[in-house]
Amino acid sequence: MLPSVGESSEDHLYVKSAMSRSPLEFGRAARVAFPPPIGSLVDFDLEDGLSLRIHMDAVVQPD
């Protein structure tokens, strides 16, 4: 069975939840964003300027 992707999938919300907790364990906060297309990307911006982008599917190709 293939995982569901896109806006109707909740996978991006699970990633947000897990990744939002992880930086806090090290005393850091992160801003989380879902750029379009919703469900394909999750962006995390840490307070020190470090950024992380998670690709949930192949809709948007990595740079």
FENKAJO-V287015 format. One record per residue. N is the residue number from 0. RES is the residue in one small letter. SS is DSSP state (2 for helix, 1 for strand, 0 for the rest). Layout:
{{N,RES,SS} {N,RES,SS}}
//
This chain:
{{0,m,0} {1,l,0} {2,p,0} {3,s,0} {4,v,0} {5,g,0} {6,e,0} {7,s,0} {8,s,0} {9,e,0} {10,d,2} {11,h,2} {12,l,2} {13,y,2} {14,v,2} {15,k,2} {16,s,2} {17,a,2} {18,m,2} {19,s,2} {20,r,2} {21,s,2} {22,p,2} {23,l,2} {24,e,2} {25,f,0} {26,g,0} {27,r,0} {28,a,0} {29,a,1} {30,r,1} {31,v,1} {32,a,1} {33,f,0} {34,p,0} {35,p,0} {36,p,0} {37,i,0} {38,g,0} {39,s,0} {40,l,1} {41,v,1} {42,d,1} {43,f,1} {44,d,1} {45,l,1} {46,e,0} {47,d,0} {48,g,0} {49,l,0} {50,s,1} {51,l,1} {52,r,1} {53,i,1} {54,h,1} {55,m,0} {56,d,0} {57,a,0} {58,v,0} {59,v,0} {60,q,0} {61,p,0} {62,d,0}}
//
